Structures are given as structure tokens and as C-alpha cells.
Amino acid sequence: MSRWLIIAGVTLIVVGIAWPYLGKLGLGRLPGDIRIEREGFTLYLPITTSIIVSLVLSLILWFFRK
């Protein structure tokens, strides 16, 4: 259990450091991501980005299991 917590912590640190560079790739502004802007209100639902991140994480975890 402690090994998985360490791996999760290191992964979060790496993603946090890489976040500015991932934003330049267009993550978060893909077709299918919903953004509603009104005066004094913004709603952002990153549906497509969430699906892509989920698929990538699933593949990575699948490779670690094998």
C-alpha cells in the first residue's frame, strides 16, 4: 500500500510540473470540452480531455500490471 502511495505522489508531482507544457499541447481546449461564459460566471466541463486522460492512465496501469 505504501508503495502505491509513493507512486501516486510522484505522479502528481510530475503532472504538476508538466502542467504548463501540457496546456500548450491543447489539453483542456479540445473539441467536446464544454465552456460556458456569462457575466461573472464560467462553467468548464472538460469531457473530451477527461476521456483522453482516462484512456492514457488505463493503458499505463495495464502495462504495469503485465
mmCIF file as Biopython writes it, N, C-alpha, C and O atoms, coordinates in Angstrom:
data_model
#
loop_
_atom_site.group_PDB
_atom_site.id
_atom_site.type_symbol
_atom_site.label_atom_id
_atom_site.label_alt_id
_atom_site.label_comp_id
_atom_site.label_asym_id
_atom_site.label_entity_id
_atom_site.label_seq_id
_atom_site.pdbx_PDB_ins_code
_atom_site.Cartn_x
_atom_site.Cartn_y
_atom_site.Cartn_z
_atom_site.occupancy
_atom_site.B_iso_or_equiv
_atom_site.auth_seq_id
_atom_site.auth_asym_id
_atom_site.pdbx_PDB_model_num
ATOM 1   N N  . MET A ? 1  ? 0.825   -1.193 0.000   1.0 0.0 1  A 1 
ATOM 2   C CA . MET A ? 1  ? 0.000   0.000  0.000   1.0 0.0 1  A 1 
ATOM 3   C C  . MET A ? 1  ? 0.867   1.254  0.000   1.0 0.0 1  A 1 
ATOM 4   O O  . MET A ? 1  ? 0.563   2.212  -0.711  1.0 0.0 1  A 1 
ATOM 5   N N  . SER A ? 2  ? 1.930   1.262  0.778   1.0 0.0 2  A 1 
ATOM 6   C CA . SER A ? 2  ? 2.778   2.458  0.841   1.0 0.0 2  A 1 
ATOM 7   C C  . SER A ? 2  ? 3.493   2.696  -0.495  1.0 0.0 2  A 1 
ATOM 8   O O  . SER A ? 2  ? 3.747   3.838  -0.879  1.0 0.0 2  A 1 
ATOM 9   N N  . ARG A ? 3  ? 3.811   1.615  -1.189  1.0 0.0 3  A 1 
ATOM 10  C CA . ARG A ? 3  ? 4.460   1.763  -2.496  1.0 0.0 3  A 1 
ATOM 11  C C  . ARG A ? 3  ? 3.548   2.487  -3.477  1.0 0.0 3  A 1 
ATOM 12  O O  . ARG A ? 3  ? 4.008   3.342  -4.234  1.0 0.0 3  A 1 
ATOM 13  N N  . TRP A ? 4  ? 2.255   2.150  -3.472  1.0 0.0 4  A 1 
ATOM 14  C CA . TRP A ? 4  ? 1.303   2.797  -4.370  1.0 0.0 4  A 1 
ATOM 15  C C  . TRP A ? 4  ? 1.094   4.263  -4.004  1.0 0.0 4  A 1 
ATOM 16  O O  . TRP A ? 4  ? 0.903   5.102  -4.884  1.0 0.0 4  A 1 
ATOM 17  N N  . LEU A ? 5  ? 1.128   4.573  -2.721  1.0 0.0 5  A 1 
ATOM 18  C CA . LEU A ? 5  ? 1.004   5.973  -2.303  1.0 0.0 5  A 1 
ATOM 19  C C  . LEU A ? 5  ? 2.203   6.793  -2.761  1.0 0.0 5  A 1 
ATOM 20  O O  . LEU A ? 5  ? 2.056   7.941  -3.179  1.0 0.0 5  A 1 
ATOM 21  N N  . ILE A ? 6  ? 3.383   6.200  -2.679  1.0 0.0 6  A 1 
ATOM 22  C CA . ILE A ? 6  ? 4.589   6.897  -3.148  1.0 0.0 6  A 1 
ATOM 23  C C  . ILE A ? 6  ? 4.520   7.106  -4.657  1.0 0.0 6  A 1 
ATOM 24  O O  . ILE A ? 6  ? 4.846   8.189  -5.142  1.0 0.0 6  A 1 
ATOM 25  N N  . ILE A ? 7  ? 4.103   6.089  -5.403  1.0 0.0 7  A 1 
ATOM 26  C CA . ILE A ? 7  ? 3.978   6.210  -6.855  1.0 0.0 7  A 1 
ATOM 27  C C  . ILE A ? 7  ? 2.944   7.267  -7.212  1.0 0.0 7  A 1 
ATOM 28  O O  . ILE A ? 7  ? 3.167   8.068  -8.120  1.0 0.0 7  A 1 
ATOM 29  N N  . ALA A ? 8  ? 1.811   7.279  -6.504  1.0 0.0 8  A 1 
ATOM 30  C CA . ALA A ? 8  ? 0.771   8.279  -6.773  1.0 0.0 8  A 1 
ATOM 31  C C  . ALA A ? 8  ? 1.287   9.686  -6.468  1.0 0.0 8  A 1 
ATOM 32  O O  . ALA A ? 8  ? 1.000   10.621 -7.216  1.0 0.0 8  A 1 
ATOM 33  N N  . GLY A ? 9  ? 2.040   9.848  -5.385  1.0 0.0 9  A 1 
ATOM 34  C CA . GLY A ? 9  ? 2.597   11.149 -5.034  1.0 0.0 9  A 1 
ATOM 35  C C  . GLY A ? 9  ? 3.593   11.642 -6.064  1.0 0.0 9  A 1 
ATOM 36  O O  . GLY A ? 9  ? 3.560   12.809 -6.456  1.0 0.0 9  A 1 
ATOM 37  N N  . VAL A ? 10 ? 4.478   10.762 -6.504  1.0 0.0 10 A 1 
ATOM 38  C CA . VAL A ? 10 ? 5.467   11.144 -7.522  1.0 0.0 10 A 1 
ATOM 39  C C  . VAL A ? 10 ? 4.766   11.488 -8.834  1.0 0.0 10 A 1 
ATOM 40  O O  . VAL A ? 10 ? 5.154   12.432 -9.522  1.0 0.0 10 A 1 
ATOM 41  N N  . THR A ? 11 ? 3.737   10.721 -9.177  1.0 0.0 11 A 1 
ATOM 42  C CA . THR A ? 11 ? 2.980   11.003 -10.398 1.0 0.0 11 A 1 
ATOM 43  C C  . THR A ? 11 ? 2.322   12.372 -10.328 1.0 0.0 11 A 1 
ATOM 44  O O  . THR A ? 11 ? 2.357   13.121 -11.305 1.0 0.0 11 A 1 
ATOM 45  N N  . LEU A ? 12 ? 1.729   12.710 -9.206  1.0 0.0 12 A 1 
ATOM 46  C CA . LEU A ? 12 ? 1.107   14.023 -9.046  1.0 0.0 12 A 1 
ATOM 47  C C  . LEU A ? 12 ? 2.133   15.151 -9.147  1.0 0.0 12 A 1 
ATOM 48  O O  . LEU A ? 12 ? 1.847   16.203 -9.719  1.0 0.0 12 A 1 
ATOM 49  N N  . ILE A ? 13 ? 3.305   14.937 -8.602  1.0 0.0 13 A 1 
ATOM 50  C CA . ILE A ? 13 ? 4.367   15.946 -8.696  1.0 0.0 13 A 1 
ATOM 51  C C  . ILE A ? 13 ? 4.789   16.134 -10.146 1.0 0.0 13 A 1 
ATOM 52  O O  . ILE A ? 13 ? 4.936   17.265 -10.609 1.0 0.0 13 A 1 
ATOM 53  N N  . VAL A ? 14 ? 4.985   15.036 -10.864 1.0 0.0 14 A 1 
ATOM 54  C CA . VAL A ? 14 ? 5.405   15.115 -12.269 1.0 0.0 14 A 1 
ATOM 55  C C  . VAL A ? 14 ? 4.333   15.803 -13.111 1.0 0.0 14 A 1 
ATOM 56  O O  . VAL A ? 14 ? 4.651   16.646 -13.949 1.0 0.0 14 A 1 
ATOM 57  N N  . VAL A ? 15 ? 3.074   15.453 -12.896 1.0 0.0 15 A 1 
ATOM 58  C CA . VAL A ? 15 ? 1.986   16.093 -13.650 1.0 0.0 15 A 1 
ATOM 59  C C  . VAL A ? 15 ? 1.903   17.576 -13.306 1.0 0.0 15 A 1 
ATOM 60  O O  . VAL A ? 15 ? 1.659   18.405 -14.183 1.0 0.0 15 A 1 
ATOM 61  N N  . GLY A ? 16 ? 2.103   17.910 -12.040 1.0 0.0 16 A 1 
ATOM 62  C CA . GLY A ? 16 ? 2.088   19.315 -11.634 1.0 0.0 16 A 1 
ATOM 63  C C  . GLY A ? 16 ? 3.189   20.125 -12.286 1.0 0.0 16 A 1 
ATOM 64  O O  . GLY A ? 16 ? 2.975   21.276 -12.667 1.0 0.0 16 A 1 
ATOM 65  N N  . ILE A ? 17 ? 4.364   19.535 -12.416 1.0 0.0 17 A 1 
ATOM 66  C CA . ILE A ? 17 ? 5.471   20.228 -13.070 1.0 0.0 17 A 1 
ATOM 67  C C  . ILE A ? 17 ? 5.233   20.335 -14.573 1.0 0.0 17 A 1 
ATOM 68  O O  . ILE A ? 17 ? 5.577   21.345 -15.187 1.0 0.0 17 A 1 
ATOM 69  N N  . ALA A ? 18 ? 4.642   19.291 -15.171 1.0 0.0 18 A 1 
ATOM 70  C CA . ALA A ? 18 ? 4.433   19.264 -16.619 1.0 0.0 18 A 1 
ATOM 71  C C  . ALA A ? 18 ? 3.166   19.995 -17.054 1.0 0.0 18 A 1 
ATOM 72  O O  . ALA A ? 18 ? 2.942   20.158 -18.254 1.0 0.0 18 A 1 
ATOM 73  N N  . TRP A ? 19 ? 2.333   20.439 -16.118 1.0 0.0 19 A 1 
ATOM 74  C CA . TRP A ? 19 ? 1.049   21.044 -16.475 1.0 0.0 19 A 1 
ATOM 75  C C  . TRP A ? 19 ? 1.152   22.234 -17.420 1.0 0.0 19 A 1 
ATOM 76  O O  . TRP A ? 19 ? 0.369   22.309 -18.366 1.0 0.0 19 A 1 
ATOM 77  N N  . PRO A ? 20 ? 2.085   23.175 -17.212 1.0 0.0 20 A 1 
ATOM 78  C CA . PRO A ? 20 ? 2.182   24.298 -18.172 1.0 0.0 20 A 1 
ATOM 79  C C  . PRO A ? 20 ? 2.495   23.834 -19.597 1.0 0.0 20 A 1 
ATOM 80  O O  . PRO A ? 20 ? 2.011   24.425 -20.563 1.0 0.0 20 A 1 
ATOM 81  N N  . TYR A ? 21 ? 3.289   22.798 -19.727 1.0 0.0 21 A 1 
ATOM 82  C CA . TYR A ? 21 ? 3.637   22.287 -21.050 1.0 0.0 21 A 1 
ATOM 83  C C  . TYR A ? 21 ? 2.480   21.525 -21.667 1.0 0.0 21 A 1 
ATOM 84  O O  . TYR A ? 21 ? 2.293   21.564 -22.883 1.0 0.0 21 A 1 
ATOM 85  N N  . LEU A ? 22 ? 1.693   20.824 -20.840 1.0 0.0 22 A 1 
ATOM 86  C CA . LEU A ? 22 ? 0.520   20.115 -21.343 1.0 0.0 22 A 1 
ATOM 87  C C  . LEU A ? 22 ? -0.531  21.098 -21.836 1.0 0.0 22 A 1 
ATOM 88  O O  . LEU A ? 22 ? -1.256  20.804 -22.787 1.0 0.0 22 A 1 
ATOM 89  N N  . GLY A ? 23 ? -0.621  22.248 -21.208 1.0 0.0 23 A 1 
ATOM 90  C CA . GLY A ? 23 ? -1.557  23.269 -21.663 1.0 0.0 23 A 1 
ATOM 91  C C  . GLY A ? 23 ? -1.216  23.789 -23.045 1.0 0.0 23 A 1 
ATOM 92  O O  . GLY A ? 23 ? -2.108  24.149 -23.812 1.0 0.0 23 A 1 
ATOM 93  N N  . LYS A ? 24 ? 0.066   23.832 -23.367 1.0 0.0 24 A 1 
ATOM 94  C CA . LYS A ? 24 ? 0.490   24.281 -24.692 1.0 0.0 24 A 1 
ATOM 95  C C  . LYS A ? 24 ? 0.139   23.263 -25.779 1.0 0.0 24 A 1 
ATOM 96  O O  . LYS A ? 24 ? 0.022   23.620 -26.951 1.0 0.0 24 A 1 
ATOM 97  N N  . LEU A ? 25 ? -0.027  22.001 -25.391 1.0 0.0 25 A 1 
ATOM 98  C CA . LEU A ? 25 ? -0.404  20.959 -26.348 1.0 0.0 25 A 1 
ATOM 99  C C  . LEU A ? 25 ? -1.882  21.022 -26.711 1.0 0.0 25 A 1 
ATOM 100 O O  . LEU A ? 25 ? -2.309  20.378 -27.670 1.0 0.0 25 A 1 
ATOM 101 N N  . GLY A ? 26 ? -2.656  21.778 -25.970 1.0 0.0 26 A 1 
ATOM 102 C CA . GLY A ? 26 ? -4.072  21.904 -26.270 1.0 0.0 26 A 1 
ATOM 103 C C  . GLY A ? 26 ? -4.965  21.123 -25.335 1.0 0.0 26 A 1 
ATOM 104 O O  . GLY A ? 26 ? -6.186  21.143 -25.489 1.0 0.0 26 A 1 
ATOM 105 N N  . LEU A ? 27 ? -4.378  20.426 -24.359 1.0 0.0 27 A 1 
ATOM 106 C CA . LEU A ? 27 ? -5.208  19.712 -23.401 1.0 0.0 27 A 1 
ATOM 107 C C  . LEU A ? 27 ? -6.059  20.720 -22.643 1.0 0.0 27 A 1 
ATOM 108 O O  . LEU A ? 27 ? -5.553  21.729 -22.153 1.0 0.0 27 A 1 
ATOM 109 N N  . GLY A ? 28 ? -7.339  20.444 -22.552 1.0 0.0 28 A 1 
ATOM 110 C CA . GLY A ? 28 ? -8.253  21.355 -21.883 1.0 0.0 28 A 1 
ATOM 111 C C  . GLY A ? 28 ? -8.993  22.263 -22.844 1.0 0.0 28 A 1 
ATOM 112 O O  . GLY A ? 28 ? -9.920  22.965 -22.441 1.0 0.0 28 A 1 
ATOM 113 N N  . ARG A ? 29 ? -8.602  22.261 -24.103 1.0 0.0 29 A 1 
ATOM 114 C CA . ARG A ? 29 ? -9.279  23.076 -25.121 1.0 0.0 29 A 1 
ATOM 115 C C  . ARG A ? 29 ? -9.614  22.227 -26.334 1.0 0.0 29 A 1 
ATOM 116 O O  . ARG A ? 29 ? -9.561  22.703 -27.468 1.0 0.0 29 A 1 
ATOM 117 N N  . LEU A ? 30 ? -9.954  20.990 -26.099 1.0 0.0 30 A 1 
ATOM 118 C CA . LEU A ? 30 ? -10.262 20.070 -27.193 1.0 0.0 30 A 1 
ATOM 119 C C  . LEU A ? 30 ? -11.724 20.190 -27.603 1.0 0.0 30 A 1 
ATOM 120 O O  . LEU A ? 30 ? -12.553 20.649 -26.817 1.0 0.0 30 A 1 
ATOM 121 N N  . PRO A ? 31 ? -12.049 19.779 -28.834 1.0 0.0 31 A 1 
ATOM 122 C CA . PRO A ? 31 ? -13.460 19.729 -29.221 1.0 0.0 31 A 1 
ATOM 123 C C  . PRO A ? 31 ? -14.186 18.728 -28.309 1.0 0.0 31 A 1 
ATOM 124 O O  . PRO A ? 31 ? -13.705 17.614 -28.106 1.0 0.0 31 A 1 
ATOM 125 N N  . GLY A ? 32 ? -15.299 19.112 -27.783 1.0 0.0 32 A 1 
ATOM 126 C CA . GLY A ? 32 ? -16.021 18.267 -26.840 1.0 0.0 32 A 1 
ATOM 127 C C  . GLY A ? 32 ? -15.906 18.767 -25.419 1.0 0.0 32 A 1 
ATOM 128 O O  . GLY A ? 32 ? -16.691 18.359 -24.563 1.0 0.0 32 A 1 
ATOM 129 N N  . ASP A ? 33 ? -14.955 19.635 -25.142 1.0 0.0 33 A 1 
ATOM 130 C CA . ASP A ? 33 ? -14.860 20.284 -23.844 1.0 0.0 33 A 1 
ATOM 131 C C  . ASP A ? 33 ? -15.849 21.446 -23.840 1.0 0.0 33 A 1 
ATOM 132 O O  . ASP A ? 33 ? -15.838 22.286 -24.741 1.0 0.0 33 A 1 
ATOM 133 N N  . ILE A ? 34 ? -16.691 21.486 -22.832 1.0 0.0 34 A 1 
ATOM 134 C CA . ILE A ? 34 ? -17.760 22.488 -22.782 1.0 0.0 34 A 1 
ATOM 135 C C  . ILE A ? 34 ? -17.309 23.662 -21.919 1.0 0.0 34 A 1 
ATOM 136 O O  . ILE A ? 34 ? -16.840 23.484 -20.795 1.0 0.0 34 A 1 
ATOM 137 N N  . ARG A ? 35 ? -17.460 24.849 -22.463 1.0 0.0 35 A 1 
ATOM 138 C CA . ARG A ? 35 ? -17.120 26.074 -21.731 1.0 0.0 35 A 1 
ATOM 139 C C  . ARG A ? 35 ? -18.253 27.073 -21.930 1.0 0.0 35 A 1 
ATOM 140 O O  . ARG A ? 35 ? -18.538 27.497 -23.050 1.0 0.0 35 A 1 
ATOM 141 N N  . ILE A ? 36 ? -18.890 27.440 -20.828 1.0 0.0 36 A 1 
ATOM 142 C CA . ILE A ? 36 ? -19.983 28.406 -20.858 1.0 0.0 36 A 1 
ATOM 143 C C  . ILE A ? 36 ? -19.537 29.626 -20.059 1.0 0.0 36 A 1 
ATOM 144 O O  . ILE A ? 36 ? -19.223 29.532 -18.873 1.0 0.0 36 A 1 
ATOM 145 N N  . GLU A ? 37 ? -19.516 30.766 -20.734 1.0 0.0 37 A 1 
ATOM 146 C CA . GLU A ? 37 ? -19.109 32.006 -20.073 1.0 0.0 37 A 1 
ATOM 147 C C  . GLU A ? 37 ? -20.268 32.990 -20.072 1.0 0.0 37 A 1 
ATOM 148 O O  . GLU A ? 37 ? -20.844 33.300 -21.115 1.0 0.0 37 A 1 
ATOM 149 N N  . ARG A ? 38 ? -20.584 33.459 -18.916 1.0 0.0 38 A 1 
ATOM 150 C CA . ARG A ? 38 ? -21.585 34.502 -18.734 1.0 0.0 38 A 1 
ATOM 151 C C  . ARG A ? 38 ? -20.935 35.604 -17.887 1.0 0.0 38 A 1 
ATOM 152 O O  . ARG A ? 38 ? -19.823 35.439 -17.386 1.0 0.0 38 A 1 
ATOM 153 N N  . GLU A ? 39 ? -21.618 36.684 -17.743 1.0 0.0 39 A 1 
ATOM 154 C CA . GLU A ? 39 ? -21.082 37.771 -16.937 1.0 0.0 39 A 1 
ATOM 155 C C  . GLU A ? 39 ? -20.970 37.324 -15.482 1.0 0.0 39 A 1 
ATOM 156 O O  . GLU A ? 39 ? -21.974 37.040 -14.828 1.0 0.0 39 A 1 
ATOM 157 N N  . GLY A ? 40 ? -19.743 37.266 -14.989 1.0 0.0 40 A 1 
ATOM 158 C CA . GLY A ? 40 ? -19.497 36.872 -13.604 1.0 0.0 40 A 1 
ATOM 159 C C  . GLY A ? 40 ? -19.588 35.374 -13.343 1.0 0.0 40 A 1 
ATOM 160 O O  . GLY A ? 40 ? -19.604 34.955 -12.186 1.0 0.0 40 A 1 
ATOM 161 N N  . PHE A ? 41 ? -19.647 34.560 -14.391 1.0 0.0 41 A 1 
ATOM 162 C CA . PHE A ? 41 ? -19.805 33.122 -14.214 1.0 0.0 41 A 1 
ATOM 163 C C  . PHE A ? 41 ? -19.135 32.376 -15.356 1.0 0.0 41 A 1 
ATOM 164 O O  . PHE A ? 41 ? -19.317 32.730 -16.521 1.0 0.0 41 A 1 
ATOM 165 N N  . THR A ? 42 ? -18.369 31.353 -15.034 1.0 0.0 42 A 1 
ATOM 166 C CA . THR A ? 42 ? -17.753 30.498 -16.045 1.0 0.0 42 A 1 
ATOM 167 C C  . THR A ? 42 ? -17.932 29.045 -15.615 1.0 0.0 42 A 1 
ATOM 168 O O  . THR A ? 42 ? -17.622 28.678 -14.482 1.0 0.0 42 A 1 
ATOM 169 N N  . LEU A ? 43 ? -18.434 28.229 -16.529 1.0 0.0 43 A 1 
ATOM 170 C CA . LEU A ? 43 ? -18.589 26.797 -16.297 1.0 0.0 43 A 1 
ATOM 171 C C  . LEU A ? 43 ? -17.719 26.071 -17.313 1.0 0.0 43 A 1 
ATOM 172 O O  . LEU A ? 43 ? -17.820 26.315 -18.516 1.0 0.0 43 A 1 
ATOM 173 N N  . TYR A ? 44 ? -16.871 25.185 -16.828 1.0 0.0 44 A 1 
ATOM 174 C CA . TYR A ? 44 ? -15.964 24.456 -17.702 1.0 0.0 44 A 1 
ATOM 175 C C  . TYR A ? 44 ? -16.096 22.971 -17.410 1.0 0.0 44 A 1 
ATOM 176 O O  . TYR A ? 44 ? -15.870 22.541 -16.279 1.0 0.0 44 A 1 
ATOM 177 N N  . LEU A ? 45 ? -16.459 22.179 -18.416 1.0 0.0 45 A 1 
ATOM 178 C CA . LEU A ? 45 ? -16.585 20.731 -18.294 1.0 0.0 45 A 1 
ATOM 179 C C  . LEU A ? 45 ? -15.664 20.070 -19.318 1.0 0.0 45 A 1 
ATOM 180 O O  . LEU A ? 45 ? -16.021 19.978 -20.493 1.0 0.0 45 A 1 
ATOM 181 N N  . PRO A ? 46 ? -14.489 19.610 -18.894 1.0 0.0 46 A 1 
ATOM 182 C CA . PRO A ? 46 ? -13.523 19.026 -19.836 1.0 0.0 46 A 1 
ATOM 183 C C  . PRO A ? 46 ? -13.827 17.555 -20.135 1.0 0.0 46 A 1 
ATOM 184 O O  . PRO A ? 46 ? -13.096 16.666 -19.699 1.0 0.0 46 A 1 
ATOM 185 N N  . ILE A ? 47 ? -14.891 17.305 -20.868 1.0 0.0 47 A 1 
ATOM 186 C CA . ILE A ? 47 ? -15.334 15.930 -21.122 1.0 0.0 47 A 1 
ATOM 187 C C  . ILE A ? 47 ? -14.322 15.167 -21.981 1.0 0.0 47 A 1 
ATOM 188 O O  . ILE A ? 47 ? -13.895 14.079 -21.595 1.0 0.0 47 A 1 
ATOM 189 N N  . THR A ? 48 ? -13.936 15.706 -23.118 1.0 0.0 48 A 1 
ATOM 190 C CA . THR A ? 48 ? -13.010 15.023 -24.019 1.0 0.0 48 A 1 
ATOM 191 C C  . THR A ? 48 ? -11.634 14.868 -23.379 1.0 0.0 48 A 1 
ATOM 192 O O  . THR A ? 48 ? -11.007 13.815 -23.497 1.0 0.0 48 A 1 
ATOM 193 N N  . THR A ? 49 ? -11.172 15.896 -22.714 1.0 0.0 49 A 1 
ATOM 194 C CA . THR A ? 49 ? -9.878  15.821 -22.038 1.0 0.0 49 A 1 
ATOM 195 C C  . THR A ? 49 ? -9.897  14.745 -20.965 1.0 0.0 49 A 1 
ATOM 196 O O  . THR A ? 49 ? -8.919  14.014 -20.810 1.0 0.0 49 A 1 
ATOM 197 N N  . SER A ? 50 ? -10.991 14.634 -20.223 1.0 0.0 50 A 1 
ATOM 198 C CA . SER A ? 50 ? -11.102 13.617 -19.182 1.0 0.0 50 A 1 
ATOM 199 C C  . SER A ? 50 ? -11.070 12.206 -19.773 1.0 0.0 50 A 1 
ATOM 200 O O  . SER A ? 50 ? -10.454 11.304 -19.206 1.0 0.0 50 A 1 
ATOM 201 N N  . ILE A ? 51 ? -11.733 12.025 -20.906 1.0 0.0 51 A 1 
ATOM 202 C CA . ILE A ? 51 ? -11.732 10.708 -21.554 1.0 0.0 51 A 1 
ATOM 203 C C  . ILE A ? 51 ? -10.332 10.342 -22.021 1.0 0.0 51 A 1 
ATOM 204 O O  . ILE A ? 51 ? -9.897  9.205  -21.839 1.0 0.0 51 A 1 
ATOM 205 N N  . ILE A ? 52 ? -9.625  11.285 -22.618 1.0 0.0 52 A 1 
ATOM 206 C CA . ILE A ? 52 ? -8.263  11.012 -23.097 1.0 0.0 52 A 1 
ATOM 207 C C  . ILE A ? 52 ? -7.323  10.709 -21.942 1.0 0.0 52 A 1 
ATOM 208 O O  . ILE A ? 52 ? -6.535  9.767  -22.022 1.0 0.0 52 A 1 
ATOM 209 N N  . VAL A ? 53 ? -7.391  11.484 -20.878 1.0 0.0 53 A 1 
ATOM 210 C CA . VAL A ? 53 ? -6.538  11.244 -19.708 1.0 0.0 53 A 1 
ATOM 211 C C  . VAL A ? 53 ? -6.864  9.886  -19.100 1.0 0.0 53 A 1 
ATOM 212 O O  . VAL A ? 53 ? -5.956  9.165  -18.687 1.0 0.0 53 A 1 
ATOM 213 N N  . SER A ? 54 ? -8.131  9.526  -19.038 1.0 0.0 54 A 1 
ATOM 214 C CA . SER A ? 54 ? -8.529  8.229  -18.501 1.0 0.0 54 A 1 
ATOM 215 C C  . SER A ? 54 ? -7.982  7.083  -19.347 1.0 0.0 54 A 1 
ATOM 216 O O  . SER A ? 54 ? -7.498  6.089  -18.806 1.0 0.0 54 A 1 
ATOM 217 N N  . LEU A ? 55 ? -8.057  7.217  -20.666 1.0 0.0 55 A 1 
ATOM 218 C CA . LEU A ? 55 ? -7.518  6.171  -21.545 1.0 0.0 55 A 1 
ATOM 219 C C  . LEU A ? 55 ? -6.009  6.018  -21.390 1.0 0.0 55 A 1 
ATOM 220 O O  . LEU A ? 55 ? -5.495  4.901  -21.337 1.0 0.0 55 A 1 
ATOM 221 N N  . VAL A ? 56 ? -5.309  7.135  -21.318 1.0 0.0 56 A 1 
ATOM 222 C CA . VAL A ? 56 ? -3.846  7.081  -21.172 1.0 0.0 56 A 1 
ATOM 223 C C  . VAL A ? 56 ? -3.468  6.452  -19.835 1.0 0.0 56 A 1 
ATOM 224 O O  . VAL A ? 56 ? -2.577  5.604  -19.785 1.0 0.0 56 A 1 
ATOM 225 N N  . LEU A ? 57 ? -4.128  6.850  -18.759 1.0 0.0 57 A 1 
ATOM 226 C CA . LEU A ? 57 ? -3.832  6.258  -17.453 1.0 0.0 57 A 1 
ATOM 227 C C  . LEU A ? 57 ? -4.176  4.772  -17.412 1.0 0.0 57 A 1 
ATOM 228 O O  . LEU A ? 57 ? -3.455  3.984  -16.800 1.0 0.0 57 A 1 
ATOM 229 N N  . SER A ? 58 ? -5.273  4.388  -18.060 1.0 0.0 58 A 1 
ATOM 230 C CA . SER A ? 58 ? -5.638  2.973  -18.113 1.0 0.0 58 A 1 
ATOM 231 C C  . SER A ? 58 ? -4.585  2.158  -18.856 1.0 0.0 58 A 1 
ATOM 232 O O  . SER A ? 58 ? -4.236  1.057  -18.428 1.0 0.0 58 A 1 
ATOM 233 N N  . LEU A ? 59 ? -4.082  2.686  -19.954 1.0 0.0 59 A 1 
ATOM 234 C CA . LEU A ? 59 ? -3.023  1.984  -20.692 1.0 0.0 59 A 1 
ATOM 235 C C  . LEU A ? 59 ? -1.747  1.866  -19.875 1.0 0.0 59 A 1 
ATOM 236 O O  . LEU A ? 59 ? -1.113  0.810  -19.863 1.0 0.0 59 A 1 
ATOM 237 N N  . ILE A ? 60 ? -1.369  2.932  -19.198 1.0 0.0 60 A 1 
ATOM 238 C CA . ILE A ? 60 ? -0.160  2.905  -18.371 1.0 0.0 60 A 1 
ATOM 239 C C  . ILE A ? 60 ? -0.299  1.871  -17.262 1.0 0.0 60 A 1 
ATOM 240 O O  . ILE A ? 60 ? 0.617   1.079  -17.037 1.0 0.0 60 A 1 
ATOM 241 N N  . LEU A ? 61 ? -1.433  1.869  -16.566 1.0 0.0 61 A 1 
ATOM 242 C CA . LEU A ? 61 ? -1.638  0.899  -15.492 1.0 0.0 61 A 1 
ATOM 243 C C  . LEU A ? 61 ? -1.721  -0.521 -16.028 1.0 0.0 61 A 1 
ATOM 244 O O  . LEU A ? 61 ? -1.277  -1.456 -15.363 1.0 0.0 61 A 1 
ATOM 245 N N  . TRP A ? 62 ? -2.281  -0.699 -17.220 1.0 0.0 62 A 1 
ATOM 246 C CA . TRP A ? 62 ? -2.339  -2.020 -17.828 1.0 0.0 62 A 1 
ATOM 247 C C  . TRP A ? 62 ? -0.934  -2.542 -18.120 1.0 0.0 62 A 1 
ATOM 248 O O  . TRP A ? 62 ? -0.650  -3.722 -17.914 1.0 0.0 62 A 1 
ATOM 249 N N  . PHE A ? 63 ? -0.053  -1.656 -18.604 1.0 0.0 63 A 1 
ATOM 250 C CA . PHE A ? 63 ? 1.328   -2.070 -18.883 1.0 0.0 63 A 1 
ATOM 251 C C  . PHE A ? 63 ? 2.069   -2.423 -17.607 1.0 0.0 63 A 1 
ATOM 252 O O  . PHE A ? 63 ? 2.883   -3.346 -17.616 1.0 0.0 63 A 1 
ATOM 253 N N  . PHE A ? 64 ? 1.813   -1.711 -16.496 1.0 0.0 64 A 1 
ATOM 254 C CA . PHE A ? 64 ? 2.473   -2.015 -15.238 1.0 0.0 64 A 1 
ATOM 255 C C  . PHE A ? 64 ? 2.007   -3.341 -14.646 1.0 0.0 64 A 1 
ATOM 256 O O  . PHE A ? 64 ? 2.764   -4.016 -13.946 1.0 0.0 64 A 1 
ATOM 257 N N  . ARG A ? 65 ? 0.771   -3.708 -14.926 1.0 0.0 65 A 1 
ATOM 258 C CA . ARG A ? 65 ? 0.246   -4.982 -14.424 1.0 0.0 65 A 1 
ATOM 259 C C  . ARG A ? 65 ? 0.877   -6.173 -15.119 1.0 0.0 65 A 1 
ATOM 260 O O  . ARG A ? 65 ? 1.052   -7.229 -14.512 1.0 0.0 65 A 1 
ATOM 261 N N  . LYS A ? 66 ? 1.219   -6.010 -16.382 1.0 0.0 66 A 1 
ATOM 262 C CA . LYS A ? 66 ? 1.767   -7.134 -17.156 1.0 0.0 66 A 1 
ATOM 263 C C  . LYS A ? 66 ? 3.199   -7.390 -16.837 1.0 0.0 66 A 1 
ATOM 264 O O  . LYS A ? 66 ? 3.805   -8.300 -17.403 1.0 0.0 66 A 1 
#
